[in-house]
Amino acid sequence: MENGKTASFTAVSLAFFILAASLAGFLGATGPTPDLRALLLLGVLVAVAENQCVLLPNQTSVSASFMLSMAAVVVFRDGANLLGPLIVGMFGGVLLEHVRGFDWRKVACNVGIFGLSTLAAAAAYSVVPNSITGSVPGQLLAAIPAGLTYSLVDYALLAPAASTMTGRSMKDLADELWLGDLQVYPFALLGVLLGYLYVALGAWVVPLFIAPIFIARQAFLSYMQLKAQQEATLRTLVRSLEAKDQYTAGHVERVAMFAEYVGEELKFSTRRLHRLRHAALMHDIGKLTVPNHLLNKPGKLTEDEFARVKHHEFVSVELLRRIDFLLPILPTVSLENQGLASPDSPIEPHIISVADAFDAMTSTRSYRRALAQEVAFAELRAKSGTQFHPDCVEALVAAVERRGERYGAGHERDAVAFAVPPPVVGVGSAGLGDLEPGVHADEAVEAHDAERSSR
Amino acid sequence: MSRAGRVAGLLGLSAVAGGIAALFGNHTAVELAVLSTLVVVGELLELRPVGRAPLPLSFAVVVVLVRAGTPREVVVCAICAQVFSLFVRDGAGRLRAHTVVAAERITETLAAGAAYRVVIQALSGENATATVLGALGAAAIAQILVADVLVLARDRTVAPLRSRGADLALVTSGILMAVGYAGVDGKGDLGLWGVFLFAIPLLAAWYSFELVASTRRSYEQTVRALSVAPELAGLVPKGHAERVADLGVALARELGLGTTEMDDVKTAALLHHLGAVCIDEPALDQRLDPAEVSAAGASMLSASEALAAAGEVIAAEPQLHRPPDSVAGSFPAALGGQILKVASAYDELTDGDDAHAAWAVEALFTGPAYVYDGRVLAALERVLVSQGRLTSTRVPRGA
């Protein structure tokens, strides 16, 4: 962190902490003392919940601490109605990760923000008359302003703190923070009801409430681990299987990467991106049924051989059809017959098709050396609207250019030591039709040869 | 209609009934109708943890039901709910199987009701909270115990403690929903609100378990899709991998292997010919070398952490059988390899047609003792007989 940012963050953190601590001191000196057992139980649970939060793939996190803070708002309503929730909330800022790293500024900042947010929620809840909070619908109604106030204060304090810490603008952070707060809001209702039962029946209701949430958390963690393991396994297997075709080393993983670029550009959800990656990793699985001598044959294939190799696309789709969660994104007919305009057809096969063609053109194959990136982009755009989906083409070009990445001649990641040198431009580029030799082709040869000689 | 549609319809039905209950004074009958409908919804939603038979969410609703109704009302509600469930369960047309499940559920509900009454009476006069909590806990646990006994009788398996997280979620949620519904000693009574709202943590658990189950399913389907590739390439007879996997799992179970080892045998069986697609084709008049195929497949799988154990099983397949004591670490990879070898050889000998079962078993037994493990061969006979694929064993039971 730069010095300026460090100083600002330190100032903001201290300000929040001192404000929360001063308010606690003032409320403690002037108001009733909160019930110690409730304070400790809820405070510790809030801290544990916050330390056990689950990080989601979209970088947001989920924890039960908000729910427990809202329960505290109800539990302390008839006694230390502000001090109790303030202290319980402050417990939520004690993250072991920060304590172990002696990152006291973050601890101070979080303690302040959690405490002040819960205090504000308690203040909002305390103005609701008892006649309303006496019934269940009234409780649920009262949870709305309390939850909203919590979110508002949390947002108002967290945005400047995060901005001084990360250097990102407040505007950039706004969407993420609001989204995160809105996602957890329904839990405010549950928290208020938990508080109601706590007051009516005692502290023993808390473990009954926490247990299924803990089990849900464990199962959700298993799901995320399993998903990551599944993808890692698939990548490993695909890499091993690629050894079958010496000219396509790394092809499948690059296609999955380019497909993901396009998916991100088209604002796909995390789940949809996962499905797209999975399909892209398996898009060439049908090639396992093609004899090795055909895949690695130098030069041109006969018509029969070409048909045999081409058949692998059909086999791939047939094999992928056996995986239920990929069904929604598989083409119902071949892409050639499907056309590009059908509004009902999924866009994913088009994404994979563009990613596949781009990688094929920018890699050396047994029948042709790698083309330059510009040639590949030009070729994709030339066939955009006929062979390729225009949105996918533009999304891929934009994503690669924005990242400043280079592919193709002179930039190949997996160079092939071929026995018979492939032609510069010959029988076509991944089914795109013949490309005329030209200035780009000559550049490609030079770049490719230079790359080989440098290894 | 989809399951989501059925659940939504039933919830709408129960919401209407709940609304009626809220509008009119004495509404026990309507509330019982709502709870019965929720039992049906709970029958459609199951917690499906790994290594444990599925548990329906209806178990939690039944805890509320036994708290809400008299014994007679509980029996009537349980029967009505289960009869209604017959028509909304997945797999319409499997009436016989659904009827068995319905009978099991009614038995479990009766057990829950009985446990609740026994504990309430036994603890009467004690602290009201402890009595209610004890009775509700007994009701929730009684259902699970009866369900366990039924699974034990049917599948001869008992779920280990580490797979009991779902049980805990059901028991605690059931108690909380029942307490939220009727309160204790006149306090904390939230009515149907308590049931609906305190079901949310349980629904969160259900959703997480569903995510795990769907991920495992897609993983298994991916492996199965890969297993078909050698068959489509004409390197292996059609259906070979699936048949070997089914037989391999049955042999592993017969030989007492655990769930993890059984999964490894299954994965190994499905992928044991995958190596064939990566090695160069032999000359026209020659077959692929099985040892080379196994080595290629094993090396492929060993690169992946999750498949490494299955890779070891494939690597062990071509090895000669030695007496277990003389082989260090012979379990489970070596035994898995022997299971795979026997299952694969049996399938190749019969070509998937059990008409040749007796001949194939005879052929396997007459091979040298160092080729096939006698324990696995004996297990093969027992499995084939129990599955009705072979009429009698040539080896006395217990060999």
Boltz contact constraints between the chains, C-beta under 6 A:
constraints:
  - contact:
      token1: [A, 136]
      token2: [B, 190]
      max_distance: 6.0
  - contact:
      token1: [A, 136]
      token2: [B, 193]
      max_distance: 6.0
  - contact:
      token1: [A, 190]
      token2: [B, 200]
      max_distance: 6.0
  - contact:
      token1: [A, 193]
      token2: [B, 197]
      max_distance: 6.0
  - contact:
      token1: [A, 197]
      token2: [B, 188]
      max_distance: 6.0
  - contact:
      token1: [A, 200]
      token2: [B, 187]
      max_distance: 6.0
  - contact:
      token1: [A, 200]
      token2: [B, 188]
      max_distance: 6.0
  - contact:
      token1: [A, 201]
      token2: [B, 184]
      max_distance: 6.0
  - contact:
      token1: [A, 201]
      token2: [B, 188]
      max_distance: 6.0
  - contact:
      token1: [A, 208]
      token2: [B, 172]
      max_distance: 6.0
  - contact:
      token1: [A, 208]
      token2: [B, 175]
      max_distance: 6.0
  - contact:
      token1: [A, 208]
      token2: [B, 176]
      max_distance: 6.0
  - contact:
      token1: [A, 209]
      token2: [B, 176]
      max_distance: 6.0
  - contact:
      token1: [A, 211]
      token2: [B, 168]
      max_distance: 6.0
  - contact:
      token1: [A, 211]
      token2: [B, 172]
      max_distance: 6.0
  - contact:
      token1: [A, 212]
      token2: [B, 169]
      max_distance: 6.0
  - contact:
      token1: [A, 212]
      token2: [B, 172]
      max_distance: 6.0
  - contact:
      token1: [A, 212]
      token2: [B, 173]
      max_distance: 6.0
  - contact:
      token1: [A, 212]
      token2: [B, 201]
      max_distance: 6.0
  - contact:
      token1: [A, 212]
      token2: [B, 202]
      max_distance: 6.0
  - contact:
      token1: [A, 212]
      token2: [B, 205]
      max_distance: 6.0
  - contact:
      token1: [A, 213]
      token2: [B, 201]
      max_distance: 6.0
  - contact:
      token1: [A, 215]
      token2: [B, 165]
      max_distance: 6.0
  - contact:
      token1: [A, 215]
      token2: [B, 169]
      max_distance: 6.0
  - contact:
      token1: [A, 215]
      token2: [B, 205]
      max_distance: 6.0
  - contact:
      token1: [A, 216]
      token2: [B, 204]
      max_distance: 6.0
  - contact:
      token1: [A, 216]
      token2: [B, 205]
      max_distance: 6.0
  - contact:
      token1: [A, 216]
      token2: [B, 208]
      max_distance: 6.0
  - contact:
      token1: [A, 219]
      token2: [B, 208]
      max_distance: 6.0
  - contact:
      token1: [A, 219]
      token2: [B, 209]
      max_distance: 6.0
  - contact:
      token1: [A, 219]
      token2: [B, 212]
      max_distance: 6.0
  - contact:
      token1: [A, 220]
      token2: [B, 208]
      max_distance: 6.0
  - contact:
      token1: [A, 222]
      token2: [B, 212]
      max_distance: 6.0
  - contact:
      token1: [A, 223]
      token2: [B, 211]
      max_distance: 6.0
  - contact:
      token1: [A, 223]
      token2: [B, 212]
      max_distance: 6.0
  - contact:
      token1: [A, 223]
      token2: [B, 215]
      max_distance: 6.0
  - contact:
      token1: [A, 226]
      token2: [B, 215]
      max_distance: 6.0
  - contact:
      token1: [A, 227]
      token2: [B, 215]
      max_distance: 6.0
  - contact:
      token1: [A, 229]
      token2: [B, 306]
      max_distance: 6.0
  - contact:
      token1: [A, 230]
      token2: [B, 219]
      max_distance: 6.0
  - contact:
      token1: [A, 233]
      token2: [B, 304]
      max_distance: 6.0
  - contact:
      token1: [A, 233]
      token2: [B, 306]
      max_distance: 6.0
  - contact:
      token1: [A, 233]
      token2: [B, 307]
      max_distance: 6.0
  - contact:
      token1: [A, 236]
      token2: [B, 303]
      max_distance: 6.0
  - contact:
      token1: [A, 236]
      token2: [B, 304]
      max_distance: 6.0
  - contact:
      token1: [A, 240]
      token2: [B, 300]
      max_distance: 6.0
  - contact:
      token1: [A, 240]
      token2: [B, 303]
      max_distance: 6.0
  - contact:
      token1: [A, 244]
      token2: [B, 278]
      max_distance: 6.0
  - contact:
      token1: [A, 288]
      token2: [B, 229]
      max_distance: 6.0
  - contact:
      token1: [A, 288]
      token2: [B, 277]
      max_distance: 6.0
  - contact:
      token1: [A, 289]
      token2: [B, 229]
      max_distance: 6.0
  - contact:
      token1: [A, 289]
      token2: [B, 232]
      max_distance: 6.0
  - contact:
      token1: [A, 289]
      token2: [B, 233]
      max_distance: 6.0
  - contact:
      token1: [A, 291]
      token2: [B, 281]
      max_distance: 6.0
  - contact:
      token1: [A, 292]
      token2: [B, 280]
      max_distance: 6.0
  - contact:
      token1: [A, 315]
      token2: [B, 232]
      max_distance: 6.0
  - contact:
      token1: [A, 319]
      token2: [B, 225]
      max_distance: 6.0
  - contact:
      token1: [A, 322]
      token2: [B, 221]
      max_distance: 6.0
  - contact:
      token1: [A, 322]
      token2: [B, 225]
      max_distance: 6.0
  - contact:
      token1: [A, 323]
      token2: [B, 218]
      max_distance: 6.0
  - contact:
      token1: [A, 323]
      token2: [B, 221]
      max_distance: 6.0
  - contact:
      token1: [A, 323]
      token2: [B, 222]
      max_distance: 6.0
  - contact:
      token1: [A, 323]
      token2: [B, 225]
      max_distance: 6.0
  - contact:
      token1: [A, 325]
      token2: [B, 218]
      max_distance: 6.0
